[in-house]
Amino acid sequence: MAGQDQNNGDQNDVLDNNEIEPTQPNDVEEETAVEEYIMLDSKLDELNTALDYLEKKNDDIHERLKELLQSNIDVRQELRNESAAPTPKN
């Protein structure tokens, strides 16, 4: 039996040697990841700039619409005043 214990020890050594160790990222993978993050950051900056432009354009349109609405209110009020005023009889 002493020989069997020795064989069991050898089998355990074989199993231990067959285990897969986690791999560490190499320099190329790290460099690629850094480049991807830089590219992603650049794209996010572009999107942010585009959204800022659209927001400003939307604000400008909103302001112009408010001015147009106020102008229409003023014109309608003038028309009401004109139609309510007595017309001179000849």
C-alpha positions in Angstrom: 0.0 0.0 0.0 2.9 2.3 0.5 3.3 2.2 -3.3 -0.3 3.1 -3.9 0.0 6.2 -1.7 3.0 7.2 -3.8 1.0 6.8 -7.0 -1.9 8.9 -5.6 0.6 11.6 -4.8 1.8 11.5 -8.4 -1.8 11.7 -9.8 -2.5 14.8 -7.6 0.7 16.4 -9.0 -0.6 15.7 -12.6 -4.0 17.2 -11.8 -2.4 20.3 -10.3 -0.2 20.7 -13.4 -3.2 20.6 -15.7 -5.1 23.4 -14.0 -5.5 26.5 -16.1 -4.0 29.6 -14.6 -5.6 33.0 -15.4 -3.8 34.9 -18.1 -2.5 38.3 -17.6 -3.1 40.8 -20.3 -0.1 41.4 -22.4 1.2 44.8 -23.5 -0.4 44.6 -26.9 -3.8 43.9 -25.4 -3.4 46.8 -22.9 -2.2 49.1 -25.7 -5.2 48.2 -27.8 -7.6 48.7 -24.9 -6.0 52.2 -24.2 -6.4 53.1 -27.9 -10.1 51.9 -27.8 -10.8 54.0 -24.8 -9.2 57.1 -26.4 -11.2 56.5 -29.6 -14.4 56.1 -27.5 -13.6 59.2 -25.5 -13.2 61.1 -28.8 -16.5 59.8 -30.2 -18.2 60.8 -26.9 -16.7 64.3 -27.2 -18.0 64.6 -30.8 -21.5 63.4 -29.7 -21.4 65.9 -26.8 -20.5 68.7 -29.2 -23.3 67.7 -31.6 -25.8 67.6 -28.8 -24.7 71.0 -27.6 -25.2 72.4 -31.1 -28.7 70.8 -31.3 -29.6 72.2 -27.9 -28.6 75.7 -28.9 -30.5 75.4 -32.2 -33.6 74.2 -30.3 -33.3 77.1 -27.8 -33.1 79.5 -30.7 -36.1 78.0 -32.5 -38.0 78.1 -29.2 -37.2 81.8 -28.7 -38.2 82.6 -32.3 -41.5 80.8 -31.8 -42.2 82.7 -28.6 -41.6 86.0 -30.5 -43.9 84.9 -33.3 -46.6 83.9 -30.8 -46.4 87.3 -29.1 -46.5 89.0 -32.5 -49.7 87.1 -33.4 -51.2 87.9 -30.0 -50.5 91.6 -30.7 -51.9 91.6 -34.2 -55.1 89.8 -33.0 -55.5 92.3 -30.3 -55.1 95.2 -32.7 -57.7 93.6 -35.0 -60.2 93.3 -32.1 -59.6 96.9 -31.1 -60.2 98.1 -34.7 -63.4 96.0 -35.1 -64.7 97.2 -31.8 -64.0 100.9 -32.5 -67.0 102.9 -33.9 -66.7 103.7 -37.6 -67.3 107.3 -38.6 -70.6 107.9 -40.4 -70.7 110.1 -43.5 
